Structures are given as structure tokens and as C-alpha cells.
């Protein structure tokens, strides 16, 4: 038995497997295909979001690459949801849950069908960690392909422009016609959200992890380069099968350190903290934890002037060479582990050996000696409000510390209403609680309220803290992933209006400025609220999900 057919041979070889072969003839198998390695192609295609509307076309290209290299490609689907569409609604509670559904479904189909290898193609941000968790659990030769980024909308707009326009409209800064013009032109076609939001953050981190081909993270969704990426990925998985290179051979602690380094340099999303820990857990890299983001972040500067805090979009980074010249800069500076294995079958250093630097005229990626911020924008804060940690994204543009007066809300919608109706003033710390993995459940992203704050012109004057998450499109003085979460009896549950809160991103502190005896007294009277869901997938997630500081994993 060929090692490259380790699993499919158990399904289709021998006279007793005739029924299995009979079922495969109608779906396109020829007799000779039963002697080839079978590679499952996990497509996250869906017409519920532009991020994934083109993925099946990419899956077809991957199938061509597999078949041309001597394998048999088999396309199957898993789900996707849209954060951008569900944001700010009850439906957003399913977003993080979808990561687990995607991982479970890929594991289920590949395990059942006996595929020898996997190509997973993802677009919207939860697809990517979902795919990687599935690949890591299965530990069969596999590769990830990013669906690619969207083109900018009219006047350099994107989905965050629309969210911020809501605040501008509420502030009478734009009228009905201007709002409609923004909403109808900001999303011009297929591809993931165009800034360094969670999708582009995760695709870049996965490339740096070694699990996608070089520059897979920096290609337009609709392009010849992206089609070629899929064809080459199909061929690459056959090479992985031949060499018996599996995801856990690639997804090592040093590889995760590379991924964290690159996402910091790019100014990436706070969601990466949650997802990287979850991916590492699936890969058996149990030693990775939130404190590693602090350790690595001390030595890694923010170099990319990309949205949301910066000026440029991913499509413009693509035009000057993508992520590879940045990774070469980091490698040459001793900030990356060059000896890490990748899905090319070569090391990181070998992949980057002949990469040309960025053109001198470009302004998107700063030099290492002239960074946007000298250390990481991802801050792991601790203190009496977050004894197990919280995650902030502080670029320095909003300052490095904030002290203000709490205004507390039990769910996102209440906070958004207060912002839009001018009930939030300069100096306030907006507290949104009971939005954690168990409390929400599902840990919603707070893009609607943070964008409304920006649209209202309060970005530098208020802060927002939550046990929920933030979209990669969020910017401003924000702290999320507060653990223990309010639903589990964390101190966040007993913050009262008017309490003073300190956010210190230099000393990494999140503190409720109230005497400990008063906190203890409040906690002694606190009662856990009834769960919002008692049946179905949300209730299941609430019961199984670990703390946000542990990646909110469910297994």
C-alpha cells in the first residue's frame, strides 16, 4: 500500500469495497482513479457574503491542480456566515460558533470519506481558523488557500466606511443620499474585507505559519494570480503526500511565533489572539498562550500603514509585492525562524531566499528603523478587571492610556442606542458585558458601537471595554476578550455606572479603581443571569467553549 493512499485504500481497495466504488462512479470517478491518492477540497462557497461567492471557482482550479499532479480531487462544501451582514444583531452570536462548525464538518467529511489529503479554501475570517483547526485535528497532508481580498469601493471605501457612516448620519454629518451612495458602492465584488481586518490578518498569519503557499495571503480575489495559487496548491498537496509532511510537522511553536510576528508587523486584528490559540490547541501546541503575544510583541514593531488605523488597503499592498518582502525584512532582522518547514516542502528561509525588496517609493510598509509603533499594538492587559487577561489593539494614535467613568450596558444593542442618541460623552468608558463565549453566547464583535463612536467624532475621547470581541475593522481605544467574563462571575459583572476605570497600554493594566472590599461585597450579592439559549448550537457552544484566554475552543 502506498503511503500516499493510506486512507483512501481502506475505502476503495479490494473486492469487498465494490459497493464503495459503485457509489463513486456516478460522481465522476473512473476506474483508474481508484488507484490515485484522493484529496478532499473543502470549499466554503456561499452566496450569503461577497467574501465567499467566488470560492467554488477557486475549488475547481484546485481540482485541476490535483488531477494534473496525479491525484483525484473531490470537492465538498462547508458553511460560512457573514460577520459584516449580521454585525450588531442577534445573528452575530453565530459567528464564532461557525468556526467550530467549519472545523467539525471538515474533520467529519475527510474522516468519513477516507481522503488522503486536503485543500481547504476560505474567505471570510472565521473560515480560516476553522479550516486550520480541521486540518490540524486530522493531521493528514493539507494546505490552506485564501480566497483573496476585495477591491476598494468608490472613493477608497470599504465595509468599515459604511459602519462609520451610520455614526456620521446620526451626527447629521451626512444626509440620506450620501449614506445611500456609500452603502451602495463600498463593496464592489467578490473578496474578503479590504483592510488589515481579521480575514487579511488570518490569511497573512497562516502564510507565515507555513500552511499556505508564498503570497497566497496577498492576492486579489478575482485575479490570474489567485487562480494560479489554487492550481499550485493542488499540486503541492501531492508533494506533501509524497513526502509525508503533515500539518503538525509544520504547525510548531516556532511557526506560531512566526505567525504572531507577521500579524504584529501588519497591525493585525485582535481576533488573531483568539484564533491562534485555538489553532495551536488543535495542533497539540499546548504551550502557546496569550502571554506569548506580550513576549513576542516587545521586540516586533508595527510597520504597515493599513486600515483600519492606517491609510491603505490590502489591494494596495498587493501592488507593491504583497507580504513576502515584509517577511524577508523580518527574517533578515532575525525576527523570524527561518528553519520552519512550510507546505512547499521547503523552509521559510528557502521560500524567501530570492524575494525582492519593496520599491523605494512605496509608503505602505515602513522601515524597521522608522516604525509606526516600536512594539506591538496587540496588548494583553491584566488587573482586577481581567485577572486571566484581556486583549487591546492600541496603535498609539489614540494614546497609550485612558482613565474614565464607566457607563454600563448588558448587551451591544443597548450601548449602540446610547451612542447614537448622544448619551455617551467625552471621558466615558463604555462597558458592554454578558457578551462573552458563555454569556452571549458566542462572543459578538462590537464593530457597530465602535464605528458609531468614530462616526460621532468621539474616537479619541471615549474608550470601550467588553467581554465580547472586536472586528478587525475596529479602531480606537478598545479592550475586548475580558476574562473571566461577566457571565462567569468576573469583576466586569459588578462594575457600576460612574466607577473609574484605568486602561494602561504601556504597563498592560486594566483596573477597576474601586477598593477591593467594595468589589468583594458586590460579588457576594451577584447572581448569574439565566442563559439566553438553552437548546441548539448556541447553547451547545456556551456549555463547551473554554475561556476566551484559552481560544474559546470547544474540544
N, C-alpha and C positions, 0 to 999 in steps of 0.2 A: 504494500500500500504506500503510495506517495504521500509524504508528509504534507504536501500542498493540498491533498484531498482528505485530510484527517477526519473531517466531519461529514462531508457530502458522501463519502464512500459508505458510511454507515446507513445512509438513507437510500441510495440508489444501486449499490453493488449486489450482485448475486441474484439467483433465480427467485428467492423468497421476497425480493424487493420489487418484483414485477408490478404490483399494484401502485407503488410509489412512482415508478417510471411511467405507468399508464396515465397517471394524473398530470404528469409534466409535459407529455406530448402536446396536449391542446393549448398550453400556454407558451409554446414556441420552442420547445426542446427538440433537437434532432438526435438520432442515435449516438452520434459521436460526442455530443455534449455531455453525456453521462460519464465520460472519461476525463472531463476537464474540471479544474477547480471551480466551484461555484462561489460567486461573490454577490452578496446582497447589496443593493443600492438603496439606502434609506432616504427617501425623498420627503421633504417637509412642505411639499407644494400645497397651496391652498389659495383660494380666491377671497379669503377673508381679509387679506392685507397685501399691499404692494410689495412688502418685503419678500414675499414668497411666491408671488404669482407666476414667476418665470422658472421656478426650481425644477419642474418636470422636464423642461427643455434641457436644463443642465444635466439632469439624470440620464437623459437619452445620450448625451455626449459621453458621460462616464461609462455607460454601457458599451458604446463604440470602442472606447479605450480598453476596456476589459476584454471584450471579444477579440479585438485585433491582437492583443498580447497573449492569447491562447486560453483565456478563461471563459466562463459563461456568466454573464451579468444578469441579475434578476432584480427588477425594480419593485419596491414596495413602498407604501406610504405610512407616515405617522402624522400626528396632528401638528397644527400651530394655532396660536391665538394672536391677537393684535393688542399689544400694550397701548399703542397710540390711540386706538379706537375706544378701548374700554377704560382708559385712564380717567380717574375721578369718579367712576361709577362702581356699583357693587360687583360688576363683572370683572373688574381688575383683580379681585381676590383669587381668580383662577390663574393668574399669570405665572406666579412662581410654582403653583401646582402643576402647570403644564410641563415644566422642566422634568418633573418626576414621571409624568405620564409618557413623555417622549423617551426617556431613558428606559422605562419599563417596557414600552412597546418595541423598541429596537432590540432589546435583550430577548423579548418574547419571540419575535419573528425569526431572528437569526438563530436562536437556540432551537426552536421548533423545526425549522426548515433544514438545519444542518449546513448552513453556509460556511464556507471555509474562511472567507474574508469579508470585509465590509467597507463600503464607501458611504459616508454619511454626509449629506448636503443640507446646510442650514442657512437661514436668512435672518429672521427676527431673533432678538437676543436670547430668549430662553431656549431656542433650538440648539444653540451651540453648546452650552454646558450639558444640556440634555443628551445630545449626541455623544459628547465625550464621556459622560458618565456611563452610558450604554456600552461604548467601546471598551472602556476600562473594566467594567464588570465582566464582559465576555472574554476579553483578553485574547481575541483572535486577530490576526493581521488586519489592520484597518487604517483608514485615513479619513480626515475631515476636509471637506471643500466648503469654502464660504461662498454664499450666493452673490456677494458683491454689493457695493454701495450705490445709492441712488444719485442721480444728477441734482444739482441745486435747482430750486424753483425760481420763479421770476423775482428779480431784484435780490438774488442771493438769499432766498428764504428757504426754510425747511419746516418740519412739523413743530419745532420749538417756537418758531416765529409765530405760528398760529396760536399756540397756547399763550404766549406773551401778548398777542393781540387782544385776547379776551380781557386781560387786565387793562390794556390801553383803552379798550372800548368802555369798560366800566369806569374808567377815569376820564371819559369824554375826550381822550386824546386822538381818537379816530372815530369816523362815523360808520353807518351801516354799509355803505358802498365800499369803503376802504377795507372793512373787515371781510366782506364777501370776496373782494379781489385777492386778499391774502389767502383765505381758505381755499379758493378755487384754483390757485396757481402754485402753491407751495410744494405740492407733491406731483412731479411731472411724469412719473412712470415707475417701473419696477426697481427694486433695490431697497436695502436697509437704510435707516435714517442717516443723514449725510454728515453729521459732525462726529466728534470723538465721543459718541454716546455708547451705550452698552454693547450694541451689535458690533461696531467697529473696534471697540475696546477688546471684546472677547475674541473676535477673529484675529486681531493682532497678537493677543496673548497666546492663542492656540498655535499660531505660526511660530512664535518664539519658544513655545513648549516643544516644538518639533513634530507636531501632529498634522500639519498641513504643508503643502509644497511651498517653496520660497515664493514670496509675494502674493500668495493666494488671498491674503487679507487686504491687499491694496490693488484691487481691480474693480472696474465698473461692472455693475450687474449685467448690463447689456453691452457686450464687447467681445471681440475676437479673442482677446486675452483670457477672458473668463471661460469661454468655450474650450480653449486650448488647455486651461488649467484642469478642467474636468476630464478631458481625454487623457492627459498625462497622469492624473490621479488614478484613473482606471488601470493604466499600465503599471503605475507604481505599486499598486496593491499586489499585483502578481509578483513583482520583485520582492516585496515583503514576505509573501508566501514562500517563495523560493529560498529566501534567506532565513525564514522562520523568525522574523522580527515582529514582536507583538507590542501592543500599546504600553504594557507595563515595563517593557525594556526601554521605552522612550520617556514615559511619564515618571521620571525620577525626581527626587527632591531638588537636585541641581537644575533640572529642566524647569521645575516650577519657579525656582529663583530667577531663571532667565525670563520667564513669562512675567513675573512681577516687576522685574527691572524695566522691561519694554513698556508695560502698561503705565508705569510711573512716568517714564520719559515722554510718553504721548499725552499725559494728562488725562488718563482714562477714568472710567466710571467707578463709583463706589460699589456697584453691583459685582464687580470683579472679585472683591474680597469674599463675598458670599459664595460665588460660583467656583473660584479657585480652590477654596477649602473643600467644597463638595466634590469637585473633580479629584482632588488629591485623596480624599477619603475613599472614593471608588477605586482608585488605583493602588490602594494599600499604603499610601504615603501618609501615615497617621501623624508623623511628627510636624507637618505643616500646620501652623495656627496663625491667628490674627497678629500675634506679636512679631511674626516674621516680616510683616509689612512695615512695621516700625524699624526693625533691624536693617532691612534692605534699603528702606527709604532714606535713612540717614546719609547714604552715600550716592544716591541717584537723583539727579536734577530733573526738573520738568523742562523739556526742550521744545515741545510742539505748541505752536500758536493756533490751536484748533478750537472750534466751537465745542462746548457752549461758553467757556470762559474766554476763548480766544476769537480769532477773526476768520480763520479759514475752514474749509470743508475737506472731507476725505478725498473727494474727486480732484481737488487741487493738489493734495499731497501725491496722489497717483501720477499727476502730470509731471512732477519733478523726480519721480523714481520710486515712490512708494515707501514701504517700511524697511527695505533691505539696506539702503545707505545708512539709515539711523542705527540699525542693528550692527552694521560694520563699525560705525563710530564707537558704539558702546563696547564692542568686542575689543577693538584696538586700545580702548582706555582701560581694559581689564575689568569691565563691569559685567561681562557675560562669561559663562562657562563654555568655552569653545569645543570641549571634548564631548558634549552631549550628543547622543545619537538622535537622528531625525528620520522621518518617513522616506527620505530619499535613499536611505541606507548609508548615508554619509553623516559626518559630524556637522555641528553648527559651523565650526571654523571652515570646514571644506566647502560648505554651501556658500559661505560669504567671501571666499578667497578672491574672486575676481570681480566683486561688486564695485562699481564706480561711485565716487562721492557725489553728493548733490551739486548742482550748478552753483557757482559763486553768487549769482544774482538772486537766488531764492531767499525768502524771508519767513518761511513756514517753520523750519526746524532751526533752532538757534544753536550756536556753537557751545560746546561743553564749558568753555570759559566765560560764556555770556548767557547763562540760562534764564528762563522766565522765573524759575524759583530754584534756589540752590539745593533744596532737598525735596522730599516727596510732598505732594498735595494731599495724598491719602494719609489721614491722621487717625490713629487708633487712640481714642480717648478713654480714660478711666477715671473713676472717682465715685462718690457716693450715689450718683445717678446712674452709673454704669460700672458696677463692680466687676462684671465679666467683659466689659468693653463696649464701645460704640465706634461708629465709623463716620468720619467727616471728610469732606472734599474742600480743602482750603487752599486756593491758589496764591493767596497773599493779596490779590486785588481787592478783596473785601476786608482786609485787615487780618490780624493774627489772633485777636482776642475780642470777646464780646461779653459784656455784662448787662443784663436787662431784667425786666419784670415779666413774670410768667402770665400768659393767657392760655387757659387750658381747654382742650376740646377732646371729646370722647370718640370722634371719628372724623375722617378727612372732610366730608361734606360740610360739617359744621364750621370748620376752620376756613374753608373756601368762601362760604357765605359771609363770614365776618370780614375777610379781607376785601371782598368785592363791595361790601356795604360800609367801608371806612370805619370799621370797629377796631382796626389794628393801627397803632401809632408808632412813631419812631421810639426806639428803646424797648419795644416789646420782644419777648421770646415766645413765639407761638409753640405751644406744646400739643402735639397730636399723639394720643395714646390709644391703647387697645387696638392697634393695627399690626401687631407682631405676627409671627408664624402661627401661634395658637389663638391669639386674641382676635385677629381679623375675621376669620383666619386668612392666611395667605400672604401677609406682609405686602400690602399695596404700595405702589410707588406714588410719591407726593408731587408729581410734576405739575398738576393743576394748581395747587396752592402756591408752590414756589414760583411758578411762572406768573401767577396773578400778582404776587409781591413785586416781581420785576416790572410787570406792566403798570403797576401803580406807582412806580418810581421809588419804592422803599427798599430796593435791593441792598443798599449799604447801611440801612438804618434799623433793620429788624433781623432777628435770627429765627430759625425754625428747628425744633428737635422732635424726634419721633422714634417709636419702636418699629415703625414701618421702614420702607426703603425709599430711595430716590431714583428716578430715571437718570440715565446718563446725560440727559438734556438739562438737568437741574444745575443751576449755579447760584451762588450767593452763600451766606453764612448758614450752613445747614449741617445737622448731625442726625444720622439715622442708625438703624440696627442696634438701638439701645437694649442692652441685656443686663440683668433679667428684664424681660418685657413686662409691661403693666399687668397683663392677664395672669402672669405667674407670680404676682406679688412683688415686682420690682419697685424701687423707690419712685419711679416715674408715676406709679399709680396714685401716690399721695401728694404730689405737687399741687399747690393751691394757687389760685389767681393772686398775683402780687408778690409771690415768692421771688427772691432774687436768684438768678442762675448765672453761673460763670462758665463760659466756653473759652478755653485757653489752648490754642493750637500750637503754641511754642512748647509748653510743658505737658501737652497732651492730657488735659484735665477737663472733665465735665462734672461740675459740682453744684448741688443744691445748697445755697448759702443759708441753711436753716440748722439750728442746733440739733445734734443727733438725738437728744432726748425727745424733742418735738417730733422728729421723724419716727422714732420708735413708737411714740404714743399714737400717731396717725396710723401706722401699720397695724397696731394692735386692734384697731376698730375697722380695718379694711376687710371687705368681704369680696371674694371672687365673683364677678358677674356670671350670669348664665351664658353658656356658649351660644354664639349666633347661629350655628348649624349643628344639628345632631345626627343627620343622615347624609350620605352621599360623599363625594370626593373631597369636599371642603372639610367635612367632619373627620374623615379619614386622615387627611393631611394634618389637621390640628392635633390629632391624637398621636401621630407618628413622628412629626417633624421635631428635630432637635433644635436647640437654641440657634439664633442667628450667628452667634460667635462660633458655632460648630458647622456652619454652612447650611443650616435648616434641612439637613438630609433626612430621608425617611427610612433608610435601611441600615 
